[in-house]
Amino acid sequence: MLAFGIIVAGVAFGSAVGDGIVASKAVEAIARQPEARPNIMTFLFLGVGVLEAFPIIALGMAFYMLYGLANLPSLMTKMLGH
């Protein structure tokens, strides 16, 4: 349970920081070269898309740890005494 919480918190924090950095660099690039806006926006969306793939993969692995390795349903029935 602790590992699941750490993974989810780390993924959320890392993804938010990464999205912020990518967006701020795109705004800086557009401010320097407004005529390159379409190309910059294309790479912004590609970068954010790739960046958002990692949290989805990490959450999938976290749920695998929770349900596959730790076998959460049987743990919950043991803890509840049923």
C-alpha positions as CSV (number, residue, x, y, z in Angstrom):
1,M,0.0,0.0,0.0
2,L,2.9,2.3,0.8
3,A,4.6,1.6,-2.5
4,F,1.4,2.3,-4.3
5,G,1.0,5.7,-2.7
6,I,4.7,6.6,-3.3
7,I,4.4,5.7,-7.0
8,V,1.2,7.7,-7.5
9,A,2.5,10.7,-5.7
10,G,5.8,10.6,-7.6
11,V,4.1,10.2,-10.9
12,A,1.7,13.1,-10.3
13,F,4.5,15.4,-9.1
14,G,6.9,14.5,-11.9
15,S,4.2,14.9,-14.6
16,A,3.1,18.3,-13.3
17,V,6.6,19.6,-13.2
18,G,7.4,18.3,-16.6
19,D,4.2,19.7,-18.2
20,G,5.0,23.1,-16.6
21,I,8.6,23.1,-18.0
22,V,7.5,22.1,-21.5
23,A,4.7,24.7,-21.6
24,S,7.0,27.5,-20.3
25,K,9.7,26.7,-22.8
26,A,7.1,26.7,-25.6
27,V,5.8,30.2,-24.5
28,E,9.4,31.5,-24.4
29,A,10.1,30.1,-27.9
30,I,6.9,31.7,-29.3
31,A,7.8,35.0,-27.7
32,R,11.2,34.9,-29.4
33,Q,9.9,33.8,-32.8
34,P,6.2,34.4,-33.2
35,E,6.3,33.2,-36.9
36,A,7.3,29.7,-35.8
37,R,4.2,29.3,-33.6
38,P,2.6,26.4,-35.6
39,N,5.8,24.3,-35.4
40,I,6.3,25.1,-31.8
41,M,2.8,24.2,-30.9
42,T,3.1,20.9,-32.8
43,F,6.2,20.0,-30.8
44,L,4.5,21.2,-27.6
45,F,1.7,18.8,-28.0
46,L,4.0,16.0,-29.0
47,G,6.2,16.6,-25.9
48,V,3.2,16.8,-23.6
49,G,1.8,13.6,-25.1
50,V,5.0,11.7,-24.6
51,L,5.3,13.2,-21.1
52,E,1.8,12.0,-20.2
53,A,2.4,8.5,-21.4
54,F,4.8,7.8,-18.5
55,P,2.3,8.5,-15.7
56,I,-0.2,6.2,-17.4
57,I,2.4,3.4,-17.6
58,A,3.4,4.0,-14.0
59,L,-0.2,3.9,-12.8
60,G,-0.7,0.7,-14.7
61,M,2.4,-0.8,-13.0
62,A,1.3,0.5,-9.6
63,F,-2.1,-1.2,-10.0
64,Y,-0.4,-4.3,-11.1
65,M,1.7,-4.2,-7.9
66,L,-1.5,-3.6,-5.8
67,Y,-3.6,-6.3,-7.3
68,G,-1.2,-8.7,-8.9
69,L,1.8,-8.9,-6.5
70,A,0.1,-7.8,-3.2
71,N,-3.2,-9.5,-4.1
72,L,-5.2,-6.7,-2.5
73,P,-8.7,-8.4,-2.5
74,S,-7.4,-11.4,-0.4
75,L,-5.5,-9.0,1.9
76,M,-8.7,-7.0,2.5
77,T,-10.7,-10.1,3.3
78,K,-8.1,-11.2,5.8
79,M,-7.9,-7.8,7.4
80,L,-11.7,-7.5,7.7
81,G,-11.9,-11.1,9.2
82,H,-14.3,-12.5,6.6
